[in-house]
Amino acid sequence: MRDRPAWLYDETKQIGTDYEDLSQIRGYDQRMAKIRDVDREVAEVLDLIELSPEATVLELGCGTGEFPIAAAGRCRKVIAADVSLPMLAFARDKASLRLREAGRATDLQRIEFVEGGFLTYRHEGEPLDAVVTAFALHHLPDFWKQVALIRIAGMMKEGGRLFIRDVVYSFDPAEYEIFFDRYLLRMAEIGGEGTPQDMVIHIRDEHSTIGWIMERMIERAGFSIEAADYRAGFIATYLCLKRG
Ligand SMILES: C[S@@+](CC[C@H](N)C(=O)[O-])C[C@H]1O[C@@H](n2cnc3c(N)ncnc32)[C@H](O)[C@@H]1O
């Protein structure tokens, strides 16, 4: 295998929220439950990517493992990759507990937790049927997002499905001050204490991009966009097909 070149963006370096910090990891699911309906999100992704029982799906940036836990009941193999080793350990323990409690212990064998990220995960074996990533791609600056998308396309079958959910800006950038002030007020109402501070860190330190840039990058990487949805000026989802 080729050594990692010195010029490669260091995706293990934590920017914004530190996902190697155990207190962040342990509180993550509770924090998300205040501002997201994660069960509904995961069910929506599973409907859209249409996994067959023989399929292999990769999630990049699996976090605490909600998607792999659900997907393991639907397909042959789920590869759950993340750059944070403590996050992977948490996800593995959670999957084990949750699946045993649900009487689905055999599903655990279908999940492979892997240390690796958008720029470093190397896929071996049959090309992937589907790739999913949620709230993780914004950890890379735009040039490296483009590289990540090209790498993902290179791992997938023709016609395979890529689902992306992320913080992507679709408001008018000329209105950024009004938008961010209003957004933070709204987040304080919904998420309570701590949420606006997470968002402040996101806006200031992480690499959310603009919707039209994201769409061009996805298409240039070799995908056609079947559906693009923008919500609240801040959240986007893309269902994409790998072109031949
Ligand atoms: C905000 S969490 C999202 C977790 C989960 N997908 C969700 O929907 O809640 C972001 C995750 O992406 C991971 N991450 C950050 N940079 C990454 C990279 N370059 N490649 C893969 N994962 C990355 C972090 O360690 C963290 O677990």
PDBQT file of the ligand as one rigid body, heavy atoms in Angstrom, charges set to zero:
ROOT
HETATM    1  C1  LIG A 301     -21.135  15.287  13.524  1.00  0.00    +0.000 C 
HETATM    2  S1  LIG A 301     -20.553  13.637  13.613  1.00  0.00    +0.000 S 
HETATM    3  C2  LIG A 301     -21.751  12.795  12.601  1.00  0.00    +0.000 C 
HETATM    4  C3  LIG A 301     -21.991  11.397  13.044  1.00  0.00    +0.000 C 
HETATM    5  C4  LIG A 301     -23.147  10.665  12.382  1.00  0.00    +0.000 C 
HETATM    6  N1  LIG A 301     -22.880  10.379  10.994  1.00  0.00    +0.000 N 
HETATM    7  C5  LIG A 301     -24.455  11.394  12.522  1.00  0.00    +0.000 C 
HETATM    8  O1  LIG A 301     -25.191  11.530  11.541  1.00  0.00    +0.000 OA
HETATM    9  O2  LIG A 301     -24.793  11.815  13.637  1.00  0.00    +0.000 OA
HETATM   10  C6  LIG A 301     -19.139  13.697  12.552  1.00  0.00    +0.000 C 
HETATM   11  C7  LIG A 301     -18.321  12.420  12.559  1.00  0.00    +0.000 C 
HETATM   12  O3  LIG A 301     -17.426  12.476  11.441  1.00  0.00    +0.000 OA
HETATM   13  C8  LIG A 301     -16.157  12.048  11.857  1.00  0.00    +0.000 C 
HETATM   14  N2  LIG A 301     -15.164  12.634  10.929  1.00  0.00    +0.000 N 
HETATM   15  C9  LIG A 301     -14.544  13.830  10.978  1.00  0.00    +0.000 A 
HETATM   16  N3  LIG A 301     -13.709  13.984   9.934  1.00  0.00    +0.000 NA
HETATM   17  C10 LIG A 301     -13.818  12.850   9.199  1.00  0.00    +0.000 A 
HETATM   18  C11 LIG A 301     -13.195  12.386   8.004  1.00  0.00    +0.000 A 
HETATM   19  N4  LIG A 301     -12.320  13.131   7.338  1.00  0.00    +0.000 N 
HETATM   20  N5  LIG A 301     -13.524  11.165   7.537  1.00  0.00    +0.000 NA
HETATM   21  C12 LIG A 301     -14.448  10.395   8.197  1.00  0.00    +0.000 A 
HETATM   22  N6  LIG A 301     -15.056  10.774   9.336  1.00  0.00    +0.000 NA
HETATM   23  C13 LIG A 301     -14.751  11.989   9.830  1.00  0.00    +0.000 A 
HETATM   24  C14 LIG A 301     -16.027  12.495  13.309  1.00  0.00    +0.000 C 
HETATM   25  O4  LIG A 301     -15.045  11.749  14.006  1.00  0.00    +0.000 OA
HETATM   26  C15 LIG A 301     -17.447  12.244  13.798  1.00  0.00    +0.000 C 
HETATM   27  O5  LIG A 301     -17.595  10.942  14.294  1.00  0.00    +0.000 OA
ENDROOT
TORSDOF 0
